[in-house]
Amino acid sequence: MPCDTIQTSKVEFLATSTDLDLLTKSLEALGYEVRRSGNMIRFSKYGRQGSFNKTTGELTLDSNWDGNEIKRGYSEQIVQSQADKHGWKISWSTNDDGEREATVMKRG
């Protein structure tokens, strides 16, 4: 892949693949109060509440909440975890459109 490649991915919270540790970490990084019990995560921020049930893959959010902030936070934690796993150096920034970007320096 060329050095300036931009790669995008779709984020879905699924029972089979969602990592509860990364989801918890991403919610906490976004400033949510998080309570975890077994396969259930309950979270709140600014009076809004939500939950994720890993057993069913069901993400429940208040009606005025679109969930994109949570998807972006989870994506960031996935990218960071893979960089850590492979020993890559990663730096995060926010572009002019307000979107988070990762610059990854791979070994070798």
Biopython code that builds the backbone (N, CA, C, O; Angstrom):
import numpy as np
from Bio.PDB.StructureBuilder import StructureBuilder

atoms = [
    (1, "MET", "N", (0.837, -1.176, 0.000)),
    (1, "MET", "CA", (0.000, 0.000, 0.000)),
    (1, "MET", "C", (0.886, 1.245, 0.000)),
    (1, "MET", "O", (1.859, 1.304, 0.752)),
    (2, "PRO", "N", (0.571, 2.226, -0.818)),
    (2, "PRO", "CA", (1.358, 3.466, -0.815)),
    (2, "PRO", "C", (1.305, 4.161, 0.548)),
    (2, "PRO", "O", (0.388, 3.944, 1.339)),
    (3, "CYS", "N", (2.295, 4.986, 0.795)),
    (3, "CYS", "CA", (2.410, 5.667, 2.092)),
    (3, "CYS", "C", (1.234, 6.572, 2.402)),
    (3, "CYS", "O", (0.901, 6.758, 3.573)),
    (4, "ASP", "N", (0.595, 7.141, 1.389)),
    (4, "ASP", "CA", (-0.476, 8.105, 1.641)),
    (4, "ASP", "C", (-1.868, 7.494, 1.482)),
    (4, "ASP", "O", (-2.827, 8.214, 1.201)),
    (5, "THR", "N", (-1.989, 6.195, 1.654)),
    (5, "THR", "CA", (-3.259, 5.512, 1.495)),
    (5, "THR", "C", (-4.197, 5.837, 2.643)),
    (5, "THR", "O", (-3.801, 5.825, 3.809)),
    (6, "ILE", "N", (-5.434, 6.126, 2.304)),
    (6, "ILE", "CA", (-6.476, 6.321, 3.304)),
    (6, "ILE", "C", (-7.366, 5.094, 3.257)),
    (6, "ILE", "O", (-7.885, 4.725, 2.204)),
    (7, "GLN", "N", (-7.534, 4.467, 4.410)),
    (7, "GLN", "CA", (-8.337, 3.260, 4.483)),
    (7, "GLN", "C", (-9.510, 3.512, 5.421)),
    (7, "GLN", "O", (-9.323, 3.992, 6.539)),
    (8, "THR", "N", (-10.711, 3.194, 4.970)),
    (8, "THR", "CA", (-11.894, 3.361, 5.814)),
    (8, "THR", "C", (-12.540, 1.999, 6.022)),
    (8, "THR", "O", (-12.400, 1.101, 5.191)),
    (9, "SER", "N", (-13.240, 1.855, 7.126)),
    (9, "SER", "CA", (-13.913, 0.601, 7.457)),
    (9, "SER", "C", (-15.262, 0.899, 8.084)),
    (9, "SER", "O", (-15.467, 1.952, 8.687)),
    (10, "LYS", "N", (-16.166, -0.034, 7.933)),
    (10, "LYS", "CA", (-17.488, 0.059, 8.555)),
    (10, "LYS", "C", (-17.389, -0.542, 9.956)),
    (10, "LYS", "O", (-16.764, -1.586, 10.141)),
    (11, "VAL", "N", (-17.996, 0.104, 10.929)),
    (11, "VAL", "CA", (-17.983, -0.391, 12.303)),
    (11, "VAL", "C", (-19.371, -0.929, 12.642)),
    (11, "VAL", "O", (-20.376, -0.226, 12.528)),
    (12, "GLU", "N", (-19.398, -2.189, 13.060)),
    (12, "GLU", "CA", (-20.625, -2.804, 13.535)),
    (12, "GLU", "C", (-20.317, -3.459, 14.875)),
    (12, "GLU", "O", (-19.254, -4.052, 15.056)),
    (13, "PHE", "N", (-21.233, -3.351, 15.791)),
    (13, "PHE", "CA", (-21.085, -4.014, 17.080)),
    (13, "PHE", "C", (-21.815, -5.353, 16.988)),
    (13, "PHE", "O", (-23.044, -5.403, 16.953)),
    (14, "LEU", "N", (-21.039, -6.434, 16.950)),
    (14, "LEU", "CA", (-21.597, -7.763, 16.779)),
    (14, "LEU", "C", (-21.252, -8.652, 17.968)),
    (14, "LEU", "O", (-20.207, -8.485, 18.596)),
    (15, "ALA", "N", (-22.131, -9.589, 18.267)),
    (15, "ALA", "CA", (-21.899, -10.504, 19.381)),
    (15, "ALA", "C", (-20.630, -11.319, 19.165)),
    (15, "ALA", "O", (-19.910, -11.608, 20.121)),
    (16, "THR", "N", (-20.354, -11.688, 17.930)),
    (16, "THR", "CA", (-19.228, -12.580, 17.651)),
    (16, "THR", "C", (-17.872, -11.893, 17.641)),
    (16, "THR", "O", (-16.852, -12.554, 17.832)),
    (17, "SER", "N", (-17.834, -10.583, 17.423)),
    (17, "SER", "CA", (-16.529, -9.964, 17.229)),
    (17, "SER", "C", (-16.240, -8.716, 18.065)),
    (17, "SER", "O", (-15.093, -8.269, 18.095)),
    (18, "THR", "N", (-17.211, -8.151, 18.729)),
    (18, "THR", "CA", (-16.963, -6.940, 19.506)),
    (18, "THR", "C", (-16.118, -7.276, 20.725)),
    (18, "THR", "O", (-16.446, -8.183, 21.490)),
    (19, "ASP", "N", (-15.027, -6.538, 20.899)),
    (19, "ASP", "CA", (-14.121, -6.723, 22.029)),
    (19, "ASP", "C", (-14.591, -5.819, 23.171)),
    (19, "ASP", "O", (-14.503, -4.595, 23.078)),
    (20, "LEU", "N", (-15.087, -6.429, 24.240)),
    (20, "LEU", "CA", (-15.634, -5.642, 25.346)),
    (20, "LEU", "C", (-14.581, -4.794, 26.040)),
    (20, "LEU", "O", (-14.883, -3.694, 26.502)),
    (21, "ASP", "N", (-13.354, -5.285, 26.121)),
    (21, "ASP", "CA", (-12.295, -4.490, 26.736)),
    (21, "ASP", "C", (-12.031, -3.223, 25.926)),
    (21, "ASP", "O", (-11.904, -2.138, 26.493)),
    (22, "LEU", "N", (-11.949, -3.360, 24.586)),
    (22, "LEU", "CA", (-11.720, -2.182, 23.739)),
    (22, "LEU", "C", (-12.915, -1.242, 23.743)),
    (22, "LEU", "O", (-12.742, -0.023, 23.728)),
    (23, "LEU", "N", (-14.130, -1.796, 23.763)),
    (23, "LEU", "CA", (-15.317, -0.951, 23.804)),
    (23, "LEU", "C", (-15.359, -0.182, 25.124)),
    (23, "LEU", "O", (-15.659, 1.012, 25.137)),
    (24, "THR", "N", (-15.062, -0.853, 26.222)),
    (24, "THR", "CA", (-15.023, -0.185, 27.531)),
    (24, "THR", "C", (-13.980, 0.916, 27.541)),
    (24, "THR", "O", (-14.246, 2.029, 27.995)),
    (25, "LYS", "N", (-12.792, 0.605, 27.040)),
    (25, "LYS", "CA", (-11.705, 1.588, 26.995)),
    (25, "LYS", "C", (-12.081, 2.789, 26.129)),
    (25, "LYS", "O", (-11.786, 3.929, 26.486)),
    (26, "SER", "N", (-12.730, 2.536, 24.998)),
    (26, "SER", "CA", (-13.113, 3.645, 24.111)),
    (26, "SER", "C", (-14.178, 4.521, 24.752)),
    (26, "SER", "O", (-14.116, 5.745, 24.641)),
    (27, "LEU", "N", (-15.148, 3.919, 25.418)),
    (27, "LEU", "CA", (-16.191, 4.702, 26.088)),
    (27, "LEU", "C", (-15.604, 5.563, 27.196)),
    (27, "LEU", "O", (-15.972, 6.729, 27.339)),
    (28, "GLU", "N", (-14.695, 4.996, 27.980)),
    (28, "GLU", "CA", (-14.048, 5.763, 29.045)),
    (28, "GLU", "C", (-13.215, 6.905, 28.472)),
    (28, "GLU", "O", (-13.209, 8.002, 29.031)),
    (29, "ALA", "N", (-12.509, 6.663, 27.360)),
    (29, "ALA", "CA", (-11.708, 7.713, 26.723)),
    (29, "ALA", "C", (-12.585, 8.849, 26.209)),
    (29, "ALA", "O", (-12.140, 9.994, 26.134)),
    (30, "LEU", "N", (-13.823, 8.537, 25.855)),
    (30, "LEU", "CA", (-14.767, 9.548, 25.372)),
    (30, "LEU", "C", (-15.484, 10.261, 26.514)),
    (30, "LEU", "O", (-16.298, 11.154, 26.276)),
    (31, "GLY", "N", (-15.187, 9.870, 27.749)),
    (31, "GLY", "CA", (-15.769, 10.544, 28.900)),
    (31, "GLY", "C", (-17.060, 9.945, 29.427)),
    (31, "GLY", "O", (-17.753, 10.576, 30.225)),
    (32, "TYR", "N", (-17.392, 8.745, 28.996)),
    (32, "TYR", "CA", (-18.590, 8.084, 29.483)),
    (32, "TYR", "C", (-18.328, 7.430, 30.832)),
    (32, "TYR", "O", (-17.221, 6.966, 31.105)),
    (33, "GLU", "N", (-19.349, 7.399, 31.664)),
    (33, "GLU", "CA", (-19.309, 6.595, 32.883)),
    (33, "GLU", "C", (-19.709, 5.191, 32.447)),
    (33, "GLU", "O", (-20.770, 4.999, 31.853)),
    (34, "VAL", "N", (-18.860, 4.211, 32.743)),
    (34, "VAL", "CA", (-19.072, 2.856, 32.243)),
    (34, "VAL", "C", (-19.202, 1.880, 33.401)),
    (34, "VAL", "O", (-18.424, 1.912, 34.355)),
    (35, "ARG", "N", (-20.198, 1.016, 33.299)),
    (35, "ARG", "CA", (-20.371, -0.076, 34.250)),
    (35, "ARG", "C", (-20.438, -1.365, 33.431)),
    (35, "ARG", "O", (-21.225, -1.487, 32.492)),
    (36, "ARG", "N", (-19.598, -2.311, 33.811)),
    (36, "ARG", "CA", (-19.547, -3.565, 33.068)),
    (36, "ARG", "C", (-19.862, -4.719, 34.009)),
    (36, "ARG", "O", (-19.343, -4.794, 35.123)),
    (37, "SER", "N", (-20.712, -5.606, 33.543)),
    (37, "SER", "CA", (-21.072, -6.789, 34.305)),
    (37, "SER", "C", (-21.199, -7.960, 33.334)),
    (37, "SER", "O", (-22.149, -8.035, 32.555)),
    (38, "GLY", "N", (-20.236, -8.863, 33.392)),
    (38, "GLY", "CA", (-20.259, -10.007, 32.480)),
    (38, "GLY", "C", (-20.208, -9.560, 31.030)),
    (38, "GLY", "O", (-19.276, -8.870, 30.618)),
    (39, "ASN", "N", (-21.209, -9.954, 30.261)),
    (39, "ASN", "CA", (-21.279, -9.604, 28.842)),
    (39, "ASN", "C", (-22.089, -8.345, 28.572)),
    (39, "ASN", "O", (-22.467, -8.089, 27.428)),
    (40, "MET", "N", (-22.358, -7.560, 29.600)),
    (40, "MET", "CA", (-23.168, -6.341, 29.460)),
    (40, "MET", "C", (-22.360, -5.115, 29.864)),
    (40, "MET", "O", (-21.706, -5.095, 30.906)),
    (41, "ILE", "N", (-22.422, -4.093, 29.012)),
    (41, "ILE", "CA", (-21.823, -2.792, 29.322)),
    (41, "ILE", "C", (-22.954, -1.775, 29.340)),
    (41, "ILE", "O", (-23.747, -1.700, 28.401)),
    (42, "ARG", "N", (-23.023, -0.998, 30.407)),
    (42, "ARG", "CA", (-23.973, 0.114, 30.497)),
    (42, "ARG", "C", (-23.132, 1.383, 30.604)),
    (42, "ARG", "O", (-22.130, 1.412, 31.318)),
    (43, "PHE", "N", (-23.544, 2.435, 29.889)),
    (43, "PHE", "CA", (-22.764, 3.662, 29.870)),
    (43, "PHE", "C", (-23.669, 4.877, 29.813)),
    (43, "PHE", "O", (-24.802, 4.805, 29.337)),
    (44, "SER", "N", (-23.149, 6.002, 30.309)),
    (44, "SER", "CA", (-23.932, 7.237, 30.303)),
    (44, "SER", "C", (-23.004, 8.441, 30.209)),
    (44, "SER", "O", (-21.838, 8.396, 30.603)),
    (45, "LYS", "N", (-23.573, 9.529, 29.666)),
    (45, "LYS", "CA", (-22.851, 10.781, 29.516)),
    (45, "LYS", "C", (-23.883, 11.867, 29.226)),
    (45, "LYS", "O", (-24.747, 11.690, 28.367)),
    (46, "TYR", "N", (-23.795, 12.984, 29.936)),
    (46, "TYR", "CA", (-24.713, 14.105, 29.737)),
    (46, "TYR", "C", (-26.173, 13.683, 29.847)),
    (46, "TYR", "O", (-27.024, 14.198, 29.122)),
    (47, "GLY", "N", (-26.466, 12.754, 30.743)),
    (47, "GLY", "CA", (-27.837, 12.313, 30.946)),
    (47, "GLY", "C", (-28.334, 11.292, 29.936)),
    (47, "GLY", "O", (-29.433, 10.759, 30.088)),
    (48, "ARG", "N", (-27.550, 11.013, 28.917)),
    (48, "ARG", "CA", (-27.936, 9.996, 27.936)),
    (48, "ARG", "C", (-27.397, 8.646, 28.389)),
    (48, "ARG", "O", (-26.316, 8.562, 28.972)),
    (49, "GLN", "N", (-28.151, 7.604, 28.119)),
    (49, "GLN", "CA", (-27.742, 6.270, 28.537)),
    (49, "GLN", "C", (-27.753, 5.308, 27.370)),
    (49, "GLN", "O", (-28.499, 5.474, 26.405)),
    (50, "GLY", "N", (-26.909, 4.301, 27.481)),
    (50, "GLY", "CA", (-26.866, 3.261, 26.470)),
    (50, "GLY", "C", (-26.338, 1.981, 27.065)),
    (50, "GLY", "O", (-25.877, 1.946, 28.206)),
    (51, "SER", "N", (-26.412, 0.916, 26.265)),
    (51, "SER", "CA", (-25.883, -0.364, 26.712)),
    (51, "SER", "C", (-25.492, -1.203, 25.504)),
    (51, "SER", "O", (-25.979, -0.994, 24.392)),
    (52, "PHE", "N", (-24.603, -2.155, 25.752)),
    (52, "PHE", "CA", (-24.252, -3.142, 24.739)),
    (52, "PHE", "C", (-24.269, -4.502, 25.406)),
    (52, "PHE", "O", (-23.639, -4.705, 26.444)),
    (53, "ASN", "N", (-24.998, -5.439, 24.799)),
    (53, "ASN", "CA", (-25.073, -6.803, 25.281)),
    (53, "ASN", "C", (-24.291, -7.687, 24.320)),
    (53, "ASN", "O", (-24.724, -7.913, 23.191)),
    (54, "LYS", "N", (-23.147, -8.184, 24.760)),
    (54, "LYS", "CA", (-22.288, -9.010, 23.890)),
    (54, "LYS", "C", (-22.966, -10.325, 23.524)),
    (54, "LYS", "O", (-22.736, -10.856, 22.438)),
    (55, "THR", "N", (-23.789, -10.851, 24.406)),
    (55, "THR", "CA", (-24.456, -12.119, 24.131)),
    (55, "THR", "C", (-25.363, -12.018, 22.912)),
    (55, "THR", "O", (-25.410, -12.935, 22.092)),
    (56, "THR", "N", (-26.083, -10.909, 22.792)),
    (56, "THR", "CA", (-27.024, -10.736, 21.680)),
    (56, "THR", "C", (-26.488, -9.827, 20.575)),
    (56, "THR", "O", (-27.017, -9.819, 19.464)),
    (57, "GLY", "N", (-25.441, -9.063, 20.882)),
    (57, "GLY", "CA", (-24.919, -8.091, 19.918)),
    (57, "GLY", "C", (-25.769, -6.842, 19.828)),
    (57, "GLY", "O", (-25.627, -6.066, 18.883)),
    (58, "GLU", "N", (-26.649, -6.635, 20.792)),
    (58, "GLU", "CA", (-27.571, -5.501, 20.755)),
    (58, "GLU", "C", (-26.974, -4.261, 21.409)),
    (58, "GLU", "O", (-26.598, -4.277, 22.581)),
    (59, "LEU", "N", (-26.894, -3.187, 20.630)),
    (59, "LEU", "CA", (-26.488, -1.873, 21.121)),
    (59, "LEU", "C", (-27.753, -1.047, 21.271)),
    (59, "LEU", "O", (-28.491, -0.854, 20.305)),
    (60, "THR", "N", (-28.007, -0.557, 22.482)),
    (60, "THR", "CA", (-29.203, 0.226, 22.756)),
    (60, "THR", "C", (-28.785, 1.634, 23.163)),
    (60, "THR", "O", (-27.967, 1.808, 24.066)),
    (61, "LEU", "N", (-29.353, 2.642, 22.490)),
    (61, "LEU", "CA", (-29.044, 4.039, 22.767)),
    (61, "LEU", "C", (-30.332, 4.828, 22.933)),
    (61, "LEU", "O", (-31.366, 4.458, 22.376)),
    (62, "ASP", "N", (-30.275, 5.924, 23.703)),
    (62, "ASP", "CA", (-31.414, 6.830, 23.775)),
    (62, "ASP", "C", (-31.772, 7.285, 22.360)),
    (62, "ASP", "O", (-30.911, 7.303, 21.481)),
    (63, "SER", "N", (-33.016, 7.644, 22.137)),
    (63, "SER", "CA", (-33.504, 7.968, 20.787)),
    (63, "SER", "C", (-32.809, 9.170, 20.144)),
    (63, "SER", "O", (-32.746, 9.243, 18.917)),
    (64, "ASN", "N", (-32.291, 10.105, 20.926)),
    (64, "ASN", "CA", (-31.644, 11.294, 20.360)),
    (64, "ASN", "C", (-30.138, 11.107, 20.168)),
    (64, "ASN", "O", (-29.392, 12.085, 20.121)),
    (65, "TRP", "N", (-29.701, 9.890, 20.060)),
    (65, "TRP", "CA", (-28.290, 9.560, 20.022)),
    (65, "TRP", "C", (-28.008, 8.740, 18.778)),
    (65, "TRP", "O", (-28.630, 7.694, 18.591)),
    (66, "ASP", "N", (-27.088, 9.177, 17.912)),
    (66, "ASP", "CA", (-26.835, 8.415, 16.684)),
    (66, "ASP", "C", (-25.721, 7.376, 16.821)),
    (66, "ASP", "O", (-25.620, 6.494, 15.968)),
    (67, "GLY", "N", (-24.903, 7.442, 17.830)),
    (67, "GLY", "CA", (-23.891, 6.419, 18.074)),
    (67, "GLY", "C", (-22.597, 6.555, 17.295)),
    (67, "GLY", "O", (-21.678, 5.764, 17.505)),
    (68, "ASN", "N", (-22.492, 7.534, 16.401)),
    (68, "ASN", "CA", (-21.271, 7.662, 15.605)),
    (68, "ASN", "C", (-20.048, 7.982, 16.454)),
    (68, "ASN", "O", (-18.946, 7.528, 16.145)),
    (69, "GLU", "N", (-20.227, 8.752, 17.512)),
    (69, "GLU", "CA", (-19.101, 9.059, 18.399)),
    (69, "GLU", "C", (-18.534, 7.767, 18.992)),
    (69, "GLU", "O", (-17.318, 7.609, 19.103)),
    (70, "ILE", "N", (-19.413, 6.853, 19.368)),
    (70, "ILE", "CA", (-18.985, 5.590, 19.950)),
    (70, "ILE", "C", (-18.268, 4.741, 18.908)),
    (70, "ILE", "O", (-17.251, 4.115, 19.208)),
    (71, "LYS", "N", (-18.788, 4.716, 17.693)),
    (71, "LYS", "CA", (-18.137, 3.961, 16.615)),
    (71, "LYS", "C", (-16.747, 4.517, 16.328)),
    (71, "LYS", "O", (-15.796, 3.758, 16.144)),
    (72, "ARG", "N", (-16.630, 5.847, 16.290)),
    (72, "ARG", "CA", (-15.310, 6.454, 16.028)),
    (72, "ARG", "C", (-14.333, 6.131, 17.156)),
    (72, "ARG", "O", (-13.173, 5.806, 16.900)),
    (73, "GLY", "N", (-14.796, 6.221, 18.400)),
    (73, "GLY", "CA", (-13.935, 5.907, 19.539)),
    (73, "GLY", "C", (-13.492, 4.456, 19.542)),
    (73, "GLY", "O", (-12.336, 4.155, 19.840)),
    (74, "TYR", "N", (-14.405, 3.561, 19.212)),
    (74, "TYR", "CA", (-14.087, 2.136, 19.149)),
    (74, "TYR", "C", (-13.089, 1.870, 18.025)),
    (74, "TYR", "O", (-12.141, 1.104, 18.199)),
    (75, "SER", "N", (-13.304, 2.500, 16.881)),
    (75, "SER", "CA", (-12.375, 2.351, 15.752)),
    (75, "SER", "C", (-10.961, 2.763, 16.145)),
    (75, "SER", "O", (-9.987, 2.088, 15.811)),
    (76, "GLU", "N", (-10.867, 3.878, 16.857)),
    (76, "GLU", "CA", (-9.564, 4.383, 17.276)),
    (76, "GLU", "C", (-8.868, 3.375, 18.189)),
    (76, "GLU", "O", (-7.662, 3.156, 18.069)),
    (77, "GLN", "N", (-9.617, 2.769, 19.091)),
    (77, "GLN", "CA", (-9.026, 1.784, 19.993)),
    (77, "GLN", "C", (-8.583, 0.527, 19.238)),
    (77, "GLN", "O", (-7.567, -0.073, 19.590)),
    (78, "ILE", "N", (-9.323, 0.126, 18.214)),
    (78, "ILE", "CA", (-8.933, -1.033, 17.402)),
    (78, "ILE", "C", (-7.640, -0.747, 16.665)),
    (78, "ILE", "O", (-6.729, -1.575, 16.665)),
    (79, "VAL", "N", (-7.549, 0.419, 16.036)),
    (79, "VAL", "CA", (-6.328, 0.785, 15.316)),
    (79, "VAL", "C", (-5.147, 0.826, 16.276)),
    (79, "VAL", "O", (-4.069, 0.316, 15.968)),
    (80, "GLN", "N", (-5.356, 1.437, 17.448)),
    (80, "GLN", "CA", (-4.278, 1.529, 18.440)),
    (80, "GLN", "C", (-3.858, 0.142, 18.916)),
    (80, "GLN", "O", (-2.664, -0.113, 19.075)),
    (81, "SER", "N", (-4.803, -0.750, 19.145)),
    (81, "SER", "CA", (-4.473, -2.094, 19.633)),
    (81, "SER", "C", (-3.673, -2.874, 18.592)),
    (81, "SER", "O", (-2.761, -3.621, 18.946)),
    (82, "GLN", "N", (-4.005, -2.707, 17.316)),
    (82, "GLN", "CA", (-3.258, -3.404, 16.268)),
    (82, "GLN", "C", (-1.858, -2.817, 16.107)),
    (82, "GLN", "O", (-0.898, -3.550, 15.866)),
    (83, "ALA", "N", (-1.742, -1.510, 16.237)),
    (83, "ALA", "CA", (-0.421, -0.879, 16.186)),
    (83, "ALA", "C", (0.443, -1.393, 17.332)),
    (83, "ALA", "O", (1.610, -1.728, 17.133)),
    (84, "ASP", "N", (-0.130, -1.456, 18.531)),
    (84, "ASP", "CA", (0.611, -1.967, 19.689)),
    (84, "ASP", "C", (1.024, -3.422, 19.467)),
    (84, "ASP", "O", (2.152, -3.809, 19.774)),
    (85, "LYS", "N", (0.112, -4.216, 18.938)),
    (85, "LYS", "CA", (0.358, -5.643, 18.696)),
    (85, "LYS", "C", (1.527, -5.864, 17.739)),
    (85, "LYS", "O", (2.315, -6.793, 17.919)),
    (86, "HIS", "N", (1.637, -5.009, 16.723)),
    (86, "HIS", "CA", (2.665, -5.178, 15.699)),
    (86, "HIS", "C", (3.901, -4.309, 15.923)),
    (86, "HIS", "O", (4.830, -4.324, 15.115)),
    (87, "GLY", "N", (3.908, -3.553, 17.018)),
    (87, "GLY", "CA", (5.062, -2.716, 17.320)),
    (87, "GLY", "C", (5.181, -1.487, 16.435)),
    (87, "GLY", "O", (6.280, -0.971, 16.236)),
    (88, "TRP", "N", (4.054, -1.011, 15.898)),
    (88, "TRP", "CA", (4.066, 0.164, 15.045)),
    (88, "TRP", "C", (3.936, 1.415, 15.892)),
    (88, "TRP", "O", (3.285, 1.413, 16.937)),
    (89, "LYS", "N", (4.555, 2.463, 15.432)),
    (89, "LYS", "CA", (4.412, 3.765, 16.092)),
    (89, "LYS", "C", (3.223, 4.469, 15.438)),
    (89, "LYS", "O", (3.105, 4.500, 14.213)),
    (90, "ILE", "N", (2.354, 5.030, 16.263)),
    (90, "ILE", "CA", (1.157, 5.680, 15.740)),
    (90, "ILE", "C", (0.991, 7.044, 16.392)),
    (90, "ILE", "O", (1.217, 7.201, 17.592)),
    (91, "SER", "N", (0.601, 8.016, 15.605)),
    (91, "SER", "CA", (0.298, 9.338, 16.158)),
    (91, "SER", "C", (-1.080, 9.752, 15.654)),
    (91, "SER", "O", (-1.431, 9.518, 14.497)),
    (92, "TRP", "N", (-1.852, 10.373, 16.544)),
    (92, "TRP", "CA", (-3.217, 10.773, 16.246)),
    (92, "TRP", "C", (-3.288, 12.284, 16.084)),
    (92, "TRP", "O", (-2.607, 13.030, 16.787)),
    (93, "SER", "N", (-4.119, 12.723, 15.149)),
    (93, "SER", "CA", (-4.346, 14.154, 14.944)),
    (93, "SER", "C", (-5.790, 14.347, 14.485)),
    (93, "SER", "O", (-6.493, 13.381, 14.186)),
    (94, "THR", "N", (-6.215, 15.589, 14.435)),
    (94, "THR", "CA", (-7.545, 15.928, 13.940)),
    (94, "THR", "C", (-7.367, 16.800, 12.707)),
    (94, "THR", "O", (-6.673, 17.815, 12.761)),
    (95, "ASN", "N", (-7.991, 16.413, 11.591)),
    (95, "ASN", "CA", (-7.826, 17.175, 10.354)),
    (95, "ASN", "C", (-8.712, 18.416, 10.340)),
    (95, "ASN", "O", (-9.433, 18.680, 11.302)),
    (96, "ASP", "N", (-8.657, 19.176, 9.250)),
    (96, "ASP", "CA", (-9.422, 20.426, 9.142)),
    (96, "ASP", "C", (-10.936, 20.208, 9.173)),
    (96, "ASP", "O", (-11.688, 21.127, 9.496)),
    (97, "ASP", "N", (-11.387, 18.990, 8.838)),
    (97, "ASP", "CA", (-12.814, 18.672, 8.865)),
    (97, "ASP", "C", (-13.267, 18.169, 10.235)),
    (97, "ASP", "O", (-14.432, 17.817, 10.420)),
    (98, "GLY", "N", (-12.333, 18.138, 11.196)),
    (98, "GLY", "CA", (-12.660, 17.680, 12.540)),
    (98, "GLY", "C", (-12.638, 16.173, 12.705)),
    (98, "GLY", "O", (-13.099, 15.649, 13.719)),
    (99, "GLU", "N", (-12.102, 15.473, 11.713)),
    (99, "GLU", "CA", (-12.036, 14.015, 11.770)),
    (99, "GLU", "C", (-10.685, 13.568, 12.308)),
    (99, "GLU", "O", (-9.657, 14.176, 12.010)),
    (100, "ARG", "N", (-10.692, 12.501, 13.105)),
    (100, "ARG", "CA", (-9.448, 11.965, 13.658)),
    (100, "ARG", "C", (-8.712, 11.173, 12.589)),
    (100, "ARG", "O", (-9.322, 10.449, 11.802)),
    (101, "GLU", "N", (-7.389, 11.322, 12.574)),
    (101, "GLU", "CA", (-6.540, 10.612, 11.629)),
    (101, "GLU", "C", (-5.382, 9.974, 12.374)),
    (101, "GLU", "O", (-4.858, 10.526, 13.341)),
    (102, "ALA", "N", (-4.997, 8.796, 11.901)),
    (102, "ALA", "CA", (-3.855, 8.103, 12.472)),
    (102, "ALA", "C", (-2.746, 8.041, 11.432)),
    (102, "ALA", "O", (-2.984, 7.701, 10.273)),
    (103, "THR", "N", (-1.548, 8.369, 11.855)),
    (103, "THR", "CA", (-0.377, 8.196, 11.009)),
    (103, "THR", "C", (0.407, 7.060, 11.628)),
    (103, "THR", "O", (0.797, 7.119, 12.794)),
    (104, "VAL", "N", (0.636, 6.011, 10.829)),
    (104, "VAL", "CA", (1.276, 4.806, 11.346)),
    (104, "VAL", "C", (2.637, 4.638, 10.694)),
    (104, "VAL", "O", (2.772, 4.698, 9.472)),
    (105, "MET", "N", (3.643, 4.425, 11.536)),
    (105, "MET", "CA", (4.993, 4.134, 11.064)),
    (105, "MET", "C", (5.267, 2.667, 11.361)),
    (105, "MET", "O", (5.377, 2.275, 12.523)),
    (106, "LYS", "N", (5.377, 1.852, 10.305)),
    (106, "LYS", "CA", (5.625, 0.435, 10.478)),
    (106, "LYS", "C", (7.110, 0.170, 10.553)),
    (106, "LYS", "O", (7.914, 0.908, 9.984)),
    (107, "ARG", "N", (7.471, -0.892, 11.260)),
    (107, "ARG", "CA", (8.874, -1.287, 11.333)),
    (107, "ARG", "C", (9.307, -1.890, 10.016)),
    (107, "ARG", "O", (8.494, -2.429, 9.264)),
    (108, "GLY", "N", (10.605, -1.793, 9.745)),
    (108, "GLY", "CA", (11.193, -2.475, 8.602)),
    (108, "GLY", "C", (11.119, -1.704, 7.387)),
    (108, "GLY", "O", (11.578, -2.158, 6.339)),
]
sb = StructureBuilder()
sb.init_structure("model")
sb.init_model(0)
sb.init_chain("A")
sb.init_seg("    ")
for serial, (resi, resn, name, xyz) in enumerate(atoms, 1):
    if name == "N":
        sb.init_residue(resn, " ", resi, " ")
    sb.init_atom(name, np.array(xyz, "f"), 0.0, 1.0, " ", f" {name:<3s}", serial, name[0])
structure = sb.get_structure()
